Amino acid sequence: MARKSKALEGVSKTFEALRATYPDAHCELDHASPFQLLVATVLSAQTTDVLVNKVTPHLFAAWPDAKSLAAAELPAVEELLRSRGLGMYRQKGKNIVGLAKGLMERHGGAVPQTLPELVALPGVGRKTANVVLGVAFGAPEGVVVDTHVLRLSQRLGWTKNDKPETVEQDLCALFPKTAWDILSHTLIFHGRRTCFAAKPACASCSVKDLCPSAFHAENVGRKPRRTQA
């Protein structure tokens, strides 16, 4: 029990240091409503927030809410996404038009505030649902585990697992529910600015003295490199 308490104390100290480093940590997807956040998060799958933020002003200028997007012609939505450089534009176009229709048919156009209702919508998985629940409604039902959160959780010694759903369980056990939303934003900020997948900037890291992977983190939390046959 004493050993566990000491480990938890170290986790809290590290997180406090990261929060002090990134006091402005937040969701970096631009949005003006829960609906726009939901759509932007769906579009962000396997692409960057920077690119999504270049696409969504044009998307929302044409279809600003669930009612208008639900009535949109799918080819027109796909073409807008394609012309703005978004990958997987056919599948993503289908998903966002489909989720808009689901919102209109089942929720009167409003974004539901429970995880089961959100994940029932096209293109919405647990991670996307928790982004919306945490950012838009302040009530996440888990920790958002993207590639940054997964990588940093392993490097910081907070988990030995490599599957997002299991890492999420580990983080939820380590941190109180009140910290779940800001935890993911803080780790994402650190992953984007310091603890890169390749060549992490350990020398300038604010928690290098607390990190068990400091200065040898290159291959921790990353998928093994493919070897040529």
DRENLUMMAR-452846 format. One record per residue (C-alpha): chain; y, z, x; residue in one letter. Coordinates in nm, 3 decimals, always signed. Each point is the difference from the previous one (the first is absolute). Example, Ala and Ser with C-alpha at 12.3 -4.5 7.8 and 13.67 -1.06 7.14 Angstrom:
BEGIN
{ch:A, Y:-0.450, Z:+0.780, X:+1.230, aa:A}
{ch:A, Y:+0.344, Z:-0.066, X:+0.137, aa:S}
//
This chain:
BEGIN
{ch:A, Y:+0.000, Z:+0.000, X:+0.000, aa:M}
{ch:A, Y:+0.241, Z:+0.083, X:+0.284, aa:A}
{ch:A, Y:-0.074, Z:-0.333, X:+0.165, aa:R}
{ch:A, Y:+0.066, Z:-0.184, X:-0.325, aa:K}
{ch:A, Y:+0.325, Z:+0.188, X:-0.054, aa:S}
{ch:A, Y:+0.117, Z:-0.092, X:+0.349, aa:K}
{ch:A, Y:-0.082, Z:-0.365, X:-0.064, aa:A}
{ch:A, Y:+0.194, Z:+0.004, X:-0.328, aa:L}
{ch:A, Y:+0.291, Z:+0.166, X:+0.176, aa:E}
{ch:A, Y:+0.002, Z:-0.287, X:+0.247, aa:G}
{ch:A, Y:-0.002, Z:-0.254, X:-0.284, aa:V}
{ch:A, Y:+0.300, Z:+0.166, X:-0.164, aa:S}
{ch:A, Y:+0.191, Z:+0.016, X:+0.329, aa:K}
{ch:A, Y:-0.063, Z:-0.368, X:+0.069, aa:T}
{ch:A, Y:+0.104, Z:-0.104, X:-0.349, aa:F}
{ch:A, Y:+0.317, Z:+0.209, X:+0.018, aa:E}
{ch:A, Y:+0.089, Z:-0.170, X:+0.327, aa:A}
{ch:A, Y:-0.057, Z:-0.343, X:-0.151, aa:L}
{ch:A, Y:+0.209, Z:+0.089, X:-0.304, aa:R}
{ch:A, Y:+0.281, Z:+0.109, X:+0.232, aa:A}
{ch:A, Y:-0.029, Z:-0.334, X:+0.182, aa:T}
{ch:A, Y:+0.010, Z:-0.204, X:-0.321, aa:Y}
{ch:A, Y:+0.199, Z:+0.202, X:-0.255, aa:P}
{ch:A, Y:+0.081, Z:-0.324, X:-0.183, aa:D}
{ch:A, Y:-0.362, Z:-0.115, X:-0.036, aa:A}
{ch:A, Y:-0.042, Z:-0.184, X:-0.329, aa:H}
{ch:A, Y:-0.171, Z:-0.296, X:-0.164, aa:C}
{ch:A, Y:+0.150, Z:-0.310, X:+0.159, aa:E}
{ch:A, Y:-0.075, Z:-0.236, X:-0.287, aa:L}
{ch:A, Y:+0.326, Z:-0.085, X:-0.176, aa:D}
{ch:A, Y:-0.012, Z:+0.060, X:-0.375, aa:H}
{ch:A, Y:+0.220, Z:+0.098, X:-0.293, aa:A}
{ch:A, Y:-0.264, Z:+0.124, X:-0.244, aa:S}
{ch:A, Y:-0.361, Z:+0.121, X:-0.014, aa:P}
{ch:A, Y:-0.100, Z:-0.350, X:-0.113, aa:F}
{ch:A, Y:+0.164, Z:-0.164, X:+0.299, aa:Q}
{ch:A, Y:-0.161, Z:+0.253, X:+0.233, aa:L}
{ch:A, Y:-0.342, Z:-0.071, X:-0.152, aa:L}
{ch:A, Y:+0.040, Z:-0.375, X:+0.043, aa:V}
{ch:A, Y:+0.138, Z:+0.033, X:+0.354, aa:A}
{ch:A, Y:-0.288, Z:+0.226, X:+0.101, aa:T}
{ch:A, Y:-0.256, Z:-0.247, X:-0.134, aa:V}
{ch:A, Y:+0.173, Z:-0.278, X:+0.193, aa:L}
{ch:A, Y:-0.002, Z:+0.208, X:+0.320, aa:S}
{ch:A, Y:-0.379, Z:-0.017, X:+0.038, aa:A}
{ch:A, Y:-0.083, Z:-0.146, X:+0.343, aa:Q}
{ch:A, Y:+0.363, Z:-0.080, X:+0.074, aa:T}
{ch:A, Y:+0.312, Z:+0.183, X:+0.113, aa:T}
{ch:A, Y:+0.259, Z:+0.184, X:-0.206, aa:D}
{ch:A, Y:+0.264, Z:-0.205, X:+0.180, aa:V}
{ch:A, Y:-0.139, Z:-0.326, X:-0.137, aa:L}
{ch:A, Y:-0.050, Z:+0.145, X:-0.348, aa:V}
{ch:A, Y:+0.362, Z:+0.116, X:-0.002, aa:N}
{ch:A, Y:+0.105, Z:-0.360, X:+0.069, aa:K}
{ch:A, Y:-0.208, Z:-0.129, X:-0.290, aa:V}
{ch:A, Y:+0.065, Z:+0.253, X:-0.275, aa:T}
{ch:A, Y:+0.375, Z:-0.060, X:-0.051, aa:P}
{ch:A, Y:-0.082, Z:-0.358, X:-0.101, aa:H}
{ch:A, Y:-0.301, Z:+0.108, X:-0.206, aa:L}
{ch:A, Y:+0.190, Z:+0.268, X:-0.191, aa:F}
{ch:A, Y:+0.302, Z:-0.223, X:-0.051, aa:A}
{ch:A, Y:-0.229, Z:-0.228, X:-0.200, aa:A}
{ch:A, Y:-0.227, Z:+0.264, X:-0.156, aa:W}
{ch:A, Y:+0.159, Z:+0.348, X:+0.020, aa:P}
{ch:A, Y:-0.237, Z:+0.189, X:-0.229, aa:D}
{ch:A, Y:-0.350, Z:+0.003, X:-0.145, aa:A}
{ch:A, Y:+0.099, Z:-0.194, X:-0.313, aa:K}
{ch:A, Y:+0.146, Z:-0.294, X:+0.190, aa:S}
{ch:A, Y:-0.274, Z:-0.012, X:+0.264, aa:L}
{ch:A, Y:-0.273, Z:+0.020, X:-0.262, aa:A}
{ch:A, Y:+0.148, Z:-0.310, X:-0.165, aa:A}
{ch:A, Y:+0.041, Z:-0.190, X:+0.328, aa:A}
{ch:A, Y:-0.194, Z:-0.316, X:+0.079, aa:E}
{ch:A, Y:-0.247, Z:+0.087, X:+0.274, aa:L}
{ch:A, Y:+0.061, Z:-0.319, X:+0.205, aa:P}
{ch:A, Y:+0.372, Z:+0.081, X:+0.012, aa:A}
{ch:A, Y:-0.070, Z:+0.351, X:+0.129, aa:V}
{ch:A, Y:-0.246, Z:-0.131, X:+0.258, aa:E}
{ch:A, Y:+0.249, Z:-0.259, X:+0.120, aa:E}
{ch:A, Y:+0.274, Z:+0.258, X:+0.044, aa:L}
{ch:A, Y:-0.230, Z:+0.221, X:+0.205, aa:L}
{ch:A, Y:-0.122, Z:-0.296, X:+0.207, aa:R}
{ch:A, Y:+0.347, Z:-0.139, X:+0.064, aa:S}
{ch:A, Y:+0.114, Z:+0.338, X:+0.132, aa:R}
{ch:A, Y:-0.285, Z:+0.016, X:+0.251, aa:G}
{ch:A, Y:-0.229, Z:+0.252, X:-0.168, aa:L}
{ch:A, Y:-0.368, Z:-0.038, X:+0.080, aa:G}
{ch:A, Y:-0.277, Z:+0.017, X:-0.262, aa:M}
{ch:A, Y:+0.262, Z:-0.115, X:-0.249, aa:Y}
{ch:A, Y:-0.248, Z:-0.127, X:-0.258, aa:R}
{ch:A, Y:-0.192, Z:+0.326, X:-0.025, aa:Q}
{ch:A, Y:+0.315, Z:+0.211, X:+0.018, aa:K}
{ch:A, Y:+0.171, Z:-0.213, X:-0.262, aa:G}
{ch:A, Y:-0.298, Z:+0.039, X:-0.229, aa:K}
{ch:A, Y:-0.002, Z:+0.376, X:+0.057, aa:N}
{ch:A, Y:+0.366, Z:+0.065, X:-0.072, aa:I}
{ch:A, Y:+0.008, Z:-0.217, X:-0.312, aa:V}
{ch:A, Y:-0.322, Z:+0.166, X:-0.112, aa:G}
{ch:A, Y:+0.130, Z:+0.351, X:+0.057, aa:L}
{ch:A, Y:+0.320, Z:-0.085, X:-0.186, aa:A}
{ch:A, Y:-0.207, Z:-0.116, X:-0.296, aa:K}
{ch:A, Y:-0.207, Z:+0.318, X:+0.022, aa:G}
{ch:A, Y:+0.317, Z:+0.211, X:-0.003, aa:L}
{ch:A, Y:+0.125, Z:-0.181, X:-0.310, aa:M}
{ch:A, Y:-0.332, Z:+0.009, X:-0.184, aa:E}
{ch:A, Y:-0.098, Z:+0.359, X:+0.076, aa:R}
{ch:A, Y:+0.316, Z:+0.188, X:+0.098, aa:H}
{ch:A, Y:+0.291, Z:-0.161, X:-0.180, aa:G}
{ch:A, Y:+0.127, Z:-0.144, X:+0.329, aa:G}
{ch:A, Y:+0.029, Z:+0.341, X:+0.169, aa:A}
{ch:A, Y:-0.183, Z:+0.095, X:+0.317, aa:V}
{ch:A, Y:-0.264, Z:+0.264, X:-0.079, aa:P}
{ch:A, Y:+0.008, Z:+0.328, X:+0.185, aa:Q}
{ch:A, Y:-0.372, Z:+0.064, X:+0.053, aa:T}
{ch:A, Y:-0.228, Z:-0.137, X:+0.266, aa:L}
{ch:A, Y:-0.276, Z:-0.121, X:-0.238, aa:P}
{ch:A, Y:+0.251, Z:-0.201, X:-0.206, aa:E}
{ch:A, Y:+0.159, Z:-0.151, X:+0.310, aa:L}
{ch:A, Y:-0.324, Z:-0.106, X:+0.171, aa:V}
{ch:A, Y:-0.106, Z:-0.172, X:-0.323, aa:A}
{ch:A, Y:+0.276, Z:-0.256, X:+0.062, aa:L}
{ch:A, Y:-0.074, Z:-0.322, X:+0.197, aa:P}
{ch:A, Y:+0.053, Z:+0.036, X:+0.374, aa:G}
{ch:A, Y:+0.064, Z:+0.375, X:-0.015, aa:V}
{ch:A, Y:-0.227, Z:+0.218, X:+0.211, aa:G}
{ch:A, Y:+0.013, Z:+0.370, X:+0.073, aa:R}
{ch:A, Y:+0.243, Z:-0.044, X:+0.290, aa:K}
{ch:A, Y:+0.247, Z:-0.203, X:-0.205, aa:T}
{ch:A, Y:-0.028, Z:+0.242, X:-0.290, aa:A}
{ch:A, Y:+0.079, Z:+0.298, X:+0.222, aa:N}
{ch:A, Y:+0.302, Z:-0.178, X:+0.148, aa:V}
{ch:A, Y:+0.139, Z:-0.044, X:-0.350, aa:V}
{ch:A, Y:-0.094, Z:+0.348, X:-0.118, aa:L}
{ch:A, Y:+0.152, Z:+0.161, X:+0.307, aa:G}
{ch:A, Y:+0.316, Z:-0.207, X:+0.045, aa:V}
{ch:A, Y:+0.092, Z:-0.077, X:-0.361, aa:A}
{ch:A, Y:-0.123, Z:+0.315, X:-0.171, aa:F}
{ch:A, Y:-0.039, Z:+0.264, X:+0.273, aa:G}
{ch:A, Y:-0.358, Z:+0.067, X:-0.108, aa:A}
{ch:A, Y:-0.254, Z:-0.159, X:+0.238, aa:P}
{ch:A, Y:-0.367, Z:+0.063, X:-0.068, aa:E}
{ch:A, Y:-0.086, Z:-0.044, X:+0.367, aa:G}
{ch:A, Y:+0.134, Z:-0.103, X:+0.339, aa:V}
{ch:A, Y:+0.074, Z:-0.369, X:+0.055, aa:V}
{ch:A, Y:-0.222, Z:-0.109, X:+0.290, aa:V}
{ch:A, Y:+0.110, Z:-0.334, X:+0.142, aa:D}
{ch:A, Y:-0.075, Z:-0.127, X:+0.351, aa:T}
{ch:A, Y:+0.274, Z:+0.216, X:+0.154, aa:H}
{ch:A, Y:-0.108, Z:+0.321, X:-0.174, aa:V}
{ch:A, Y:-0.364, Z:-0.061, X:+0.086, aa:L}
{ch:A, Y:+0.077, Z:-0.072, X:+0.367, aa:R}
{ch:A, Y:+0.233, Z:+0.296, X:+0.048, aa:L}
{ch:A, Y:-0.226, Z:+0.243, X:-0.183, aa:S}
{ch:A, Y:-0.275, Z:-0.084, X:+0.248, aa:Q}
{ch:A, Y:+0.228, Z:+0.014, X:+0.303, aa:R}
{ch:A, Y:+0.146, Z:+0.336, X:-0.105, aa:L}
{ch:A, Y:-0.349, Z:+0.140, X:-0.047, aa:G}
{ch:A, Y:+0.042, Z:+0.057, X:-0.373, aa:W}
{ch:A, Y:-0.313, Z:-0.197, X:-0.087, aa:T}
{ch:A, Y:-0.307, Z:-0.144, X:+0.169, aa:K}
{ch:A, Y:-0.063, Z:-0.243, X:-0.281, aa:N}
{ch:A, Y:+0.096, Z:-0.366, X:-0.014, aa:D}
{ch:A, Y:-0.027, Z:-0.085, X:-0.370, aa:K}
{ch:A, Y:+0.330, Z:+0.031, X:-0.192, aa:P}
{ch:A, Y:-0.151, Z:+0.186, X:-0.293, aa:E}
{ch:A, Y:-0.161, Z:+0.259, X:+0.230, aa:T}
{ch:A, Y:+0.313, Z:+0.036, X:+0.212, aa:V}
{ch:A, Y:+0.196, Z:+0.056, X:-0.320, aa:E}
{ch:A, Y:-0.234, Z:+0.285, X:-0.093, aa:Q}
{ch:A, Y:+0.045, Z:+0.155, X:+0.344, aa:D}
{ch:A, Y:+0.379, Z:-0.018, X:-0.021, aa:L}
{ch:A, Y:+0.008, Z:+0.139, X:-0.354, aa:C}
{ch:A, Y:-0.202, Z:+0.296, X:+0.124, aa:A}
{ch:A, Y:+0.236, Z:+0.060, X:+0.294, aa:L}
{ch:A, Y:+0.330, Z:-0.026, X:-0.186, aa:F}
{ch:A, Y:+0.135, Z:+0.144, X:-0.326, aa:P}
{ch:A, Y:+0.050, Z:-0.244, X:-0.285, aa:K}
{ch:A, Y:+0.378, Z:+0.037, X:+0.033, aa:T}
{ch:A, Y:-0.023, Z:-0.165, X:+0.344, aa:A}
{ch:A, Y:-0.228, Z:-0.292, X:-0.090, aa:W}
{ch:A, Y:+0.274, Z:-0.254, X:-0.073, aa:D}
{ch:A, Y:+0.230, Z:+0.076, X:+0.294, aa:I}
{ch:A, Y:-0.299, Z:+0.032, X:+0.234, aa:L}
{ch:A, Y:-0.090, Z:-0.366, X:-0.039, aa:S}
{ch:A, Y:+0.361, Z:-0.118, X:+0.036, aa:H}
{ch:A, Y:+0.047, Z:+0.209, X:+0.314, aa:T}
{ch:A, Y:-0.318, Z:-0.128, X:+0.163, aa:L}
{ch:A, Y:+0.088, Z:-0.359, X:-0.092, aa:I}
{ch:A, Y:+0.345, Z:+0.041, X:+0.156, aa:F}
{ch:A, Y:-0.156, Z:+0.137, X:+0.318, aa:H}
{ch:A, Y:-0.260, Z:-0.276, X:+0.007, aa:G}
{ch:A, Y:+0.261, Z:-0.273, X:-0.038, aa:R}
{ch:A, Y:+0.245, Z:+0.145, X:+0.251, aa:R}
{ch:A, Y:-0.203, Z:+0.180, X:+0.269, aa:T}
{ch:A, Y:-0.376, Z:+0.029, X:-0.046, aa:C}
{ch:A, Y:-0.074, Z:-0.372, X:-0.005, aa:F}
{ch:A, Y:-0.353, Z:-0.131, X:-0.035, aa:A}
{ch:A, Y:+0.030, Z:-0.170, X:+0.340, aa:A}
{ch:A, Y:+0.188, Z:+0.167, X:+0.283, aa:K}
{ch:A, Y:+0.116, Z:+0.315, X:-0.180, aa:P}
{ch:A, Y:+0.320, Z:+0.141, X:+0.146, aa:A}
{ch:A, Y:-0.147, Z:+0.338, X:+0.096, aa:C}
{ch:A, Y:+0.267, Z:+0.072, X:+0.262, aa:A}
{ch:A, Y:+0.273, Z:+0.006, X:-0.266, aa:S}
{ch:A, Y:-0.209, Z:+0.164, X:-0.273, aa:C}
{ch:A, Y:+0.141, Z:+0.320, X:-0.148, aa:S}
{ch:A, Y:-0.346, Z:+0.151, X:-0.045, aa:V}
{ch:A, Y:-0.165, Z:-0.110, X:+0.324, aa:K}
{ch:A, Y:-0.049, Z:+0.362, X:+0.106, aa:D}
{ch:A, Y:-0.186, Z:+0.068, X:-0.324, aa:L}
{ch:A, Y:-0.203, Z:-0.321, X:-0.021, aa:C}
{ch:A, Y:-0.358, Z:+0.005, X:+0.133, aa:P}
{ch:A, Y:+0.016, Z:-0.377, X:+0.056, aa:S}
{ch:A, Y:+0.328, Z:-0.011, X:+0.193, aa:A}
{ch:A, Y:+0.002, Z:-0.257, X:+0.280, aa:F}
{ch:A, Y:-0.350, Z:-0.122, X:-0.086, aa:H}
{ch:A, Y:+0.051, Z:-0.098, X:-0.362, aa:A}
{ch:A, Y:-0.030, Z:-0.377, X:+0.047, aa:E}
{ch:A, Y:-0.353, Z:-0.027, X:-0.137, aa:N}
{ch:A, Y:+0.010, Z:+0.296, X:-0.239, aa:V}
{ch:A, Y:+0.028, Z:-0.092, X:-0.367, aa:G}
{ch:A, Y:-0.032, Z:-0.373, X:+0.063, aa:R}
{ch:A, Y:-0.271, Z:-0.241, X:-0.094, aa:K}
{ch:A, Y:-0.214, Z:-0.098, X:+0.300, aa:P}
{ch:A, Y:+0.104, Z:-0.326, X:+0.157, aa:R}
{ch:A, Y:-0.224, Z:-0.291, X:-0.076, aa:R}
{ch:A, Y:-0.201, Z:-0.122, X:+0.293, aa:T}
{ch:A, Y:-0.059, Z:-0.370, X:+0.039, aa:Q}
{ch:A, Y:-0.360, Z:-0.108, X:-0.009, aa:A}
//
